[in-house]
């Protein structure tokens, strides 16, 4: 009959980053039909002769296992059709397209998570895992159909209602989860697994203003800074990380983990934010240097608190930082590839592994921050991100203008900063009103 099954790169769908989707191709009498595998690779990473991803691709083993499994499944369906005398390109395509397991929303959700993993989108994959768990419960509890052809606007609105009423999620949480589901449907639509966008008529829940962000006053920040903690202990290190973040405009924990001494350039901390890729450059002032000094090996031999004035027989006091700052930069130049802070044990080449490790370390840091807050007499349930909120609040109170705060936080749009600072406005308004009428 001349029916062949193989994998091919569909080059006409190449993306801007150079990746091309791998499709299953079924050919009969020189006519072909295609089915997406959900995987994308660059031309240089594809071995067309061997029908597999080359070892040059970081996840070649994982993708090849999935491709071989898919091929075996299609071969099994082909054999069954051939035994029944009903084998053709169209019947084979229909049979694998109608496969309930493959065409189920949950199965496609699992494939989508694999796609996110291959794209190194760690947080998107992690967040979608929660959504997928909600989808499984929704389908089971409400006895909803689990096939892609049932995925329409009403189905999505029912899921939205389920999140609100039975899961008990707040409006903003539901909006985030629905947006993540839309990421999956956009991907399915782009790969022609569904024929139309099911979100075109969805009536989404309205956003609600979030409750006040937790932030610390400068007195509370000072209380944390002045705690007498055992030097070298884990809580001592965590306090240092938190303070360095606060002084550096609320640098995120993930960015802090990845800082090397090479990021210290000409008196500035220069680094690219992991979240946005945007470059930040922050002038290093004495409070930052005091913290960095803890992580300079054998720094004690450099500390000279005074020097003799050659023109005077009297001893002249010298600001220690005048001596320490050049020493720290000299140290930084000779240890450029080393992490500044001892958070990560090694340099991870796999971005997914790096993000998993950072996430684990962040959880540990947040637990220690709760201990630190207790010692400082702070009742708020703080996390590392509170350093960012606290910086923004302090900058606002000190009169820093919106544009400067936006630049310091690394926001790409002033509107983002305005939204970020909304929850801090009331306190400033109260003080202004008190000045007017008290």
Beta strands, then each sheet from edge to edge (+ up, - down):
strand 1: 4-10
strand 2: 19-28
strand 3: 31-42
strand 4: 46-47
strand 5: 52-53
strand 6: 264-265
strand 7: 268-272
strand 8: 279-283
strand 9: 306-308
strand 10: 315-317
sheet 1: 1+ 2- 3+
sheet 2: 4+ 5-
sheet 3: 6+ 7- 8+
sheet 4: 9+ 10-
end
